[in-house]
Amino acid sequence: MIEPKDVDFYKENGYLLVKGVFNQQEVEEMREAVERIIQRAAKSKADANAAWQGDFLPPEQLKKLVLKGFHDVHYHDAAFMQAIVHPNMRNILSQIIGPNVQLHHSKMLVKPPENGAAFPMHQDYPYFPHANHTMLAASVHLDYADEENGCLRVIPGSHKEGSLPHVGSYYLNHKEYPTKDGTPCIADAGDVLFFNYLTIHGSDPNRSSRTRRNVLFQYKDASDFPTENVHFDWGMGLMVTGENPHFTKVKPNYTII
């Protein structure tokens, strides 16, 4: 799927957009799974607006924005478990991260037409800091994404700056880091954007008449341990490729109640 020059690009720029990782049938299966999750959440009265709040947009704009976001989608539908360990994904991850790759968590992000929420520029690092910074996000596109419907934007090379101070640990100062400064990552359905958790990224609202659906998988090296006990999930640590060299650290400490 990728060549050594692509790996070099990722290391230098902190992101890599890979075309055609998933075929049309696989994309359609994930689209249908997303819709079923939204319907089940609504029936269970667990539906909510996951749009970010803050001072990065005027209040009258913020209150109109909507985001359907649910974590751990691989617990809700097998289509996502199959995507997480897809041969194309394993091929790419083993070259970017290394031979031993773990899943950290998964989630879905749906920006509905005309009022899909924005994500101010931020790093993912503050949410789940790790020692060796191998953590990356793989954003699977289920729709064509461009600037009009709020495609992801990244600041190339920003992962080299290390951890930056965030407003309330959520996002960067929007005056210093406006989304317009990010490079737009225009992608087709089936493309996957890989970016390091230190890479500054964000997106504008969806102002188009088209939905923008993404599923995000967070991966890391099996030897890259958390520096804080945050963003805990009892399923984290699933081996996607390779082996876990640490026999006594195959899963987090937890108590079932």
N, C-alpha and C positions, 0 to 999 in steps of 0.2 A: 504493500500500500504506500509506503514512504521510502525515501532513499536517504543515504547519509547526509546529503545537503539539507534535507528537510529537518533532520535532527539538529544539525548545526544552526539552522534558522531558529528553531525553537529555543535552543540554549542561548542564542544571542538576543532574541527579541521577546522571549517569554510567552510566545503563543504560536500556534500553527493551525491553519484551517486546512482540513483534509476533505477533498471532494469525494462524494459517492461512497461513503463508508457503508451506508445501508441502502438497499434497493427499494423500489417503489412499494413492493408488497410488504416489506418489513416496516416501512414508514407508515403505511396504512394500518397495519396491525397496532402500532403504537398510538396512532391517532384515535383509533376506536377504543383502545384501552384508557386513554386520557379521558375521553367522553364518558366512559362507564364509571370511572373514578369520581368524576364531577357529579354524576347522577347519584351514585351511592352516598357521596358525602352530603348531598342535598337531602336525600331521604332520611339520613341518619341525623340531620340537623347539625352536621359538623362542618357545613360550608361557611366560609368567611372570606372577607376581603383581606388579602395579604399584602396590599400595597404599602410601600414604605411611607412613613411620615417624616416631616422635618422642614427645614427652611430652604431647601434646595429649589423649591417651586413656590409661587404664590399660593396662599391657603385656598383661594377660590378654585384654583386649578387642581390642587391636591385632592380636594373632596370629591372631585368628579372621576378620579382615576381608579381603575379596578385591576386586580391581579388575582388569578386563581393559582394558588401555590400550595402544594402538599409534599411533605417529605416522605422518604422511604417508599417510593412507588413500587419497588420490586417486591414488597410485601403485599401489594394490592393486585398486581397482575403479572402473570408469567412472561408476558411480552417484554417486560423490562429486565427481568432476570436473564432472558435470552440475549437481550441487547448488551447487557453488562459484560457478558463473557463471549460475545460474538468473535469469531476468528479474526475479523478485520481489526476489531478493537484490541484484541490481545497482541496482534502483530505490531500495531502502532505503540501501544503502551510499553511493550517489552523493549522497544528501541529508545523511547523517550525517558522512561523511568528506570528500567532495568529488568532483569529476569524474574524478580519476585515482586509481584504487584498485588496489593490488597485494595478492596473496596472500602471506602470510609462511609459514604452515605449516598443517597439518591434523592432527587426531587423533581417535580414538574413545575413549569412556569408558563402560564397561559395569559397572553395579553389580548384581551378582546378588541374587536374593531372600535376605532374612534376614541376610546378612552382607556386603552391599556396602559398600565402604570409605568412610570419611569423608574430607573435605578440610577441614583447618583453615583459618581465615580467612587470606587472603593477597592480595597484589597480584601480577599477572603481570609487572609492570615489571622486577623484578630478573633475570628470565630472559632478557629481550631488550630492554634499554633503548634508546630512540630519542630523538632531539633534540626533536621537536615534539609528542610524546605523542598522535599520532592513532591509534595502534595500538588495535584493539579485538578482542574475541572475539565470534563469533557462534555461540552454543550451540544447535544444532538438536536438538529433542526428538523422539525416536522412540517414546516412551511417555508416557503421562500421568505427570506428576511432581508430587507433593505432599510435605508434611512427613513423611509416614510412610515413603515410599521414597527420602528423601534429596534433595529438590529443591534447586536452587541458592538461596543466600541472598546478598543484597547489602546494603551499607550505603550508602544514598542520599547523594550529595554527597561521599563520601569521596575521590573522584578529585581534589578541590580541595586536599587535604592534601599532595599531592606524594608523593614516594617516602618510605616509612617503613622503619625498621630491621626486618629479618626474622631469625628464629632460623635460623642456618646458611644464610641466603639463601633459605630455603624458605617459611616461614610466620611469621605474626605471633604475638606472645606471646598464647597462648590465654586467659590470665587477664585480659588487657586487652581482648581481642577474641574473646569466646566466640561460637560460631556462633549461639546463641540470640538475639543482638543483631541479627542480620541480618534483613532483610525477606525472607520466603519468596516466591519467584517460582513460583507454582503455574501449570503449563503443560500444555496438551494436546499430543498427538502432532501434529507439523507446525508448532508454534509455535517461534519463534526468540527467544532472549534475547541482545540485543546489550549488551556492557558494555565500558567503557574499561579498558585494562590497568592503570590506577592505581586503579580502583574495587575496594574491599575486598570479597571474596566467598569463599564456602566452602559446605560442605554437610555434613549429618549422615549417619550410616550409613543404609543401606537396611535397615529393620527389618520391612518388609512381605513379603508372599508374591509381590510383583510385581517384575519386572526393571525397571531404569531405564537406558535406553540413550540416550546423547547423542553427537553428532558435533560437533566444535568446529573452526571455521575462524577463523584469525587473519588480519586484514586491516589495511592501513595506507595512508596517502597515499604516492604515488610519490616525493614530495619530502621525505619524513620519513626521514632516514638514521640507521642505528644509531650509538650512541656507543661501543659495545664490540663486538668481533668474537666474539660468543657465539651459541649456538643456531643454528649454521650449517647450512644445507640447500642443496644445489646447485640445487634447483628453486625456491627462494624468488625472488620478483620477478615471477611470472606476472601479467600485466595482466588484471584482471577487468573493468574498465570504463575508458574514456578512453584516454589515451596516457601514455607515459613522456617527460617533457620533457628528460630527462638522457641524451643519446645515449651517453655513455661510462660510464654507470652503470646499464646494463640488467640486469646480473647480477653476483653476487659473484665475486671472484677465487678461482679454484680450479684445482687440477691433477688431471687424471684419471690414475690409476695402475693 
